Amino acid sequence: MTMDGVRLEQEDSVLVAEAKASPAAFTALYRRYVGPIYRYCYVRLGTSEEAEDATSKVFVKALAGLAGCRGDRFAAWLFRIARNVVIDTYRARRPAEELDPAGEYADPAPGPEAEMLAKAEAEALRAALGRLSEAQRTAIELQLAGWSGLQIAQVLDKSPQACRMLRFRALRRLRRLLDAATPQSEEVGDDCA
Protein backbone atom coordinates (compact mmCIF):
# COMPACT_ATOMS: atom_id res chain seq x y z
CA MET A 1 0.00 0.00 0.00
CA THR A 2 1.28 3.48 -0.82
CA MET A 3 2.03 6.23 1.64
CA ASP A 4 -1.32 7.93 0.99
CA GLY A 5 -3.19 4.71 1.82
CA VAL A 6 -1.13 4.21 4.97
CA ARG A 7 -1.70 7.82 5.99
CA LEU A 8 -5.45 7.48 5.41
CA GLU A 9 -5.56 4.30 7.51
CA GLN A 10 -3.55 6.01 10.29
CA GLU A 11 -5.86 9.03 10.24
CA ASP A 12 -8.88 6.72 10.33
CA SER A 13 -7.35 4.82 13.29
CA VAL A 14 -6.99 8.05 15.24
CA LEU A 15 -10.52 9.19 14.35
CA VAL A 16 -12.02 5.80 15.27
CA ALA A 17 -10.21 5.80 18.61
CA GLU A 18 -11.52 9.30 19.34
CA ALA A 19 -15.06 8.30 18.32
CA LYS A 20 -14.92 5.23 20.56
CA ALA A 21 -13.98 7.48 23.47
CA SER A 22 -16.59 10.13 22.62
CA PRO A 23 -19.46 9.48 20.20
CA ALA A 24 -19.51 13.19 19.30
CA ALA A 25 -16.11 12.67 17.63
CA PHE A 26 -17.80 10.35 15.12
CA THR A 27 -18.69 13.52 13.20
CA ALA A 28 -15.21 13.65 11.66
CA LEU A 29 -15.61 10.13 10.25
CA TYR A 30 -19.09 10.98 9.03
CA ARG A 31 -17.84 14.06 7.20
CA ARG A 32 -14.97 12.13 5.62
CA TYR A 33 -17.12 9.28 4.28
CA VAL A 34 -20.68 10.59 3.82
CA GLY A 35 -20.04 11.66 0.20
CA PRO A 36 -18.48 8.39 -0.97
CA ILE A 37 -21.09 6.28 0.85
CA TYR A 38 -23.96 8.34 -0.56
CA ARG A 39 -22.56 8.07 -4.10
CA TYR A 40 -22.13 4.31 -3.73
CA CYS A 41 -25.73 3.95 -2.51
CA TYR A 42 -26.96 6.18 -5.32
CA VAL A 43 -25.12 4.17 -7.97
CA ARG A 44 -26.58 0.94 -6.59
CA LEU A 45 -30.12 2.13 -5.85
CA GLY A 46 -30.72 4.70 -8.57
CA THR A 47 -32.77 7.27 -6.66
CA SER A 48 -31.65 10.07 -4.39
CA GLU A 49 -34.38 9.29 -1.83
CA GLU A 50 -33.30 5.68 -1.41
CA ALA A 51 -29.63 6.67 -1.42
CA GLU A 52 -30.24 9.23 1.33
CA ASP A 53 -32.19 6.72 3.44
CA ALA A 54 -29.53 4.05 2.92
CA THR A 55 -26.71 6.47 3.77
CA SER A 56 -28.46 7.41 7.01
CA LYS A 57 -28.89 3.74 7.93
CA VAL A 58 -25.21 3.06 7.18
CA PHE A 59 -23.98 5.72 9.59
CA VAL A 60 -26.49 4.80 12.31
CA LYS A 61 -25.29 1.19 12.11
CA ALA A 62 -21.65 2.29 12.00
CA LEU A 63 -22.03 4.43 15.12
CA ALA A 64 -23.86 1.63 16.93
CA GLY A 65 -21.21 -0.96 16.01
CA LEU A 66 -18.12 1.23 16.29
CA ALA A 67 -16.82 -0.67 19.33
CA GLY A 68 -16.15 -3.71 17.11
CA CYS A 69 -14.37 -1.80 14.34
CA ARG A 70 -10.63 -1.95 13.70
CA GLY A 71 -9.61 1.63 13.07
CA ASP A 72 -7.11 0.87 10.33
CA ARG A 73 -9.84 -0.92 8.31
CA PHE A 74 -12.64 1.60 8.87
CA ALA A 75 -13.30 2.34 5.17
CA ALA A 76 -13.63 -1.36 4.30
CA TRP A 77 -15.83 -1.98 7.36
CA LEU A 78 -18.06 0.99 6.48
CA PHE A 79 -18.36 -0.22 2.88
CA ARG A 80 -19.48 -3.67 4.06
CA ILE A 81 -22.20 -2.00 6.12
CA ALA A 82 -23.25 0.06 3.07
CA ARG A 83 -23.32 -3.03 0.88
CA ASN A 84 -25.53 -4.86 3.37
CA VAL A 85 -27.88 -1.87 3.69
CA VAL A 86 -28.20 -1.72 -0.11
CA ILE A 87 -28.99 -5.45 -0.21
CA ASP A 88 -31.62 -4.97 2.52
CA THR A 89 -33.13 -2.09 0.52
CA TYR A 90 -33.40 -4.31 -2.56
CA ARG A 91 -35.14 -6.98 -0.48
CA ALA A 92 -37.58 -4.46 0.95
CA ARG A 93 -38.62 -3.09 -2.44
CA ARG A 94 -42.08 -4.04 -3.49
CA PRO A 95 -43.06 -4.36 -7.11
CA ALA A 96 -45.47 -1.46 -7.18
CA GLU A 97 -46.09 1.19 -9.76
CA GLU A 98 -44.96 4.63 -8.69
CA LEU A 99 -47.59 7.33 -8.56
CA ASP A 100 -46.47 10.73 -9.72
CA PRO A 101 -48.94 13.36 -8.50
CA ALA A 102 -46.80 16.13 -9.99
CA GLY A 103 -47.10 14.55 -13.43
CA GLU A 104 -50.35 16.43 -14.05
CA TYR A 105 -48.61 19.79 -14.30
CA ALA A 106 -46.45 21.10 -17.08
CA ASP A 107 -42.78 20.71 -16.31
CA PRO A 108 -39.80 22.16 -18.20
CA ALA A 109 -37.85 18.96 -17.45
CA PRO A 110 -36.98 16.52 -20.23
CA GLY A 111 -39.96 14.93 -21.91
CA PRO A 112 -41.12 11.34 -21.57
CA GLU A 113 -38.99 10.19 -24.50
CA ALA A 114 -35.80 11.51 -22.94
CA GLU A 115 -36.73 10.04 -19.57
CA MET A 116 -37.52 6.70 -21.18
CA LEU A 117 -34.17 6.63 -22.97
CA ALA A 118 -32.30 7.60 -19.80
CA LYS A 119 -34.17 4.94 -17.83
CA ALA A 120 -33.43 2.32 -20.50
CA GLU A 121 -29.74 3.25 -20.48
CA ALA A 122 -29.61 3.08 -16.68
CA GLU A 123 -31.36 -0.32 -16.72
CA ALA A 124 -28.95 -1.59 -19.38
CA LEU A 125 -26.01 -0.43 -17.26
CA ARG A 126 -27.43 -2.08 -14.12
CA ALA A 127 -28.06 -5.30 -16.06
CA ALA A 128 -24.52 -5.27 -17.46
CA LEU A 129 -23.08 -4.57 -13.99
CA GLY A 130 -25.05 -7.56 -12.72
CA ARG A 131 -23.22 -9.80 -15.18
CA LEU A 132 -19.78 -8.85 -13.84
CA SER A 133 -18.10 -10.81 -11.07
CA GLU A 134 -18.77 -9.56 -7.55
CA ALA A 135 -15.27 -8.03 -7.27
CA GLN A 136 -15.49 -6.37 -10.70
CA ARG A 137 -18.97 -4.98 -10.00
CA THR A 138 -17.91 -3.64 -6.62
CA ALA A 139 -14.81 -1.99 -8.08
CA ILE A 140 -16.83 -0.27 -10.83
CA GLU A 141 -19.66 0.78 -8.52
CA LEU A 142 -17.21 2.30 -6.06
CA GLN A 143 -15.37 4.04 -8.91
CA LEU A 144 -18.68 5.45 -10.19
CA ALA A 145 -19.40 6.58 -6.64
CA GLY A 146 -16.17 8.57 -6.59
CA TRP A 147 -14.03 6.35 -4.39
CA SER A 148 -10.29 6.59 -4.99
CA GLY A 149 -8.26 3.68 -6.31
CA LEU A 150 -6.62 3.28 -2.91
CA GLN A 151 -9.96 3.16 -1.12
CA ILE A 152 -11.28 0.59 -3.58
CA ALA A 153 -8.14 -1.51 -3.16
CA GLN A 154 -8.57 -1.37 0.62
CA VAL A 155 -12.23 -2.40 0.42
CA LEU A 156 -11.42 -5.30 -1.90
CA ASP A 157 -8.32 -6.22 0.13
CA LYS A 158 -6.13 -6.09 -2.96
CA SER A 159 -2.98 -4.23 -3.89
CA PRO A 160 -3.54 -0.97 -5.81
CA GLN A 161 -1.98 -2.56 -8.91
CA ALA A 162 -4.26 -5.62 -8.74
CA CYS A 163 -7.22 -3.32 -8.21
CA ARG A 164 -6.31 -1.24 -11.29
CA MET A 165 -6.13 -4.40 -13.40
CA LEU A 166 -9.45 -5.60 -11.99
CA ARG A 167 -11.12 -2.28 -12.88
CA PHE A 168 -9.54 -2.28 -16.36
CA ARG A 169 -10.86 -5.78 -17.07
CA ALA A 170 -14.24 -4.92 -15.61
CA LEU A 171 -14.58 -1.82 -17.77
CA ARG A 172 -13.54 -3.76 -20.87
CA ARG A 173 -16.13 -6.46 -20.14
CA LEU A 174 -18.77 -3.86 -19.30
CA ARG A 175 -18.15 -2.13 -22.63
CA ARG A 176 -18.57 -5.43 -24.49
CA LEU A 177 -21.78 -6.23 -22.60
CA LEU A 178 -23.23 -2.79 -23.30
CA ASP A 179 -22.24 -2.95 -26.96
CA ALA A 180 -23.94 -6.34 -27.27
CA ALA A 181 -27.08 -5.00 -25.58
CA THR A 182 -27.34 -1.97 -27.87
CA PRO A 183 -29.43 -2.79 -30.93
CA GLN A 184 -27.73 -1.92 -34.18
CA SER A 185 -29.60 0.68 -36.17
CA GLU A 186 -31.25 -0.80 -39.20
CA GLU A 187 -31.93 1.19 -42.28
CA VAL A 188 -35.61 1.44 -42.88
CA GLY A 189 -36.52 1.64 -46.51
CA ASP A 190 -39.74 2.72 -48.11
CA ASP A 191 -41.49 -0.48 -49.18
CA CYS A 192 -44.22 1.47 -50.93
CA ALA A 193 -42.71 2.43 -54.23
Salt bridges, closest charged atoms under 4 A:
ASP4 OD1 - ARG7 NH2 2.53
GLU11 OE1 - ARG32 NH2 2.54
ASP12 OD1 - ARG32 NH1 2.62
GLU50 OE1 - ARG93 NH2 2.64
ASP72 OD2 - ARG70 NH2 2.89
ASP88 OD1 - ARG91 NH1 3.58
GLU134 OE2 - ARG83 NH2 2.88
GLU134 OE1 - ARG137 NH2 2.33
GLU141 OE2 - ARG44 NE 3.06
